[in-house]
Amino acid sequence: YGNYGFTGTIAEKDSFVLIDYKKEKKEGESEREFCMRLTDEGDPRIENKWGPAGCIESVKNPGLFIFFGWAYN
């Protein structure tokens, strides 16, 4: 949807902040649940649609990184 710079997707992000999932997750919280919680709670590191995306390294697949965050019109 939209045009370059305003598609409303995470593809518009030009930076990211690496977040330590292992240290910050709640007990029993999956990687997906962790990313959703930070997004839903408006974590200040990722809440700005013009700011950086969040990024965690997968525990299940080391070397694989998961990017997430707000990118809306």
Secondary structure, DSSP 8 states (H G I E B T S, - for coil): ---TT-SSSGGG---EEE--HHHH--TT--HHHHHHHHHHTT-TTT--TTS-EEEEE-SSSTT-EEEE-----
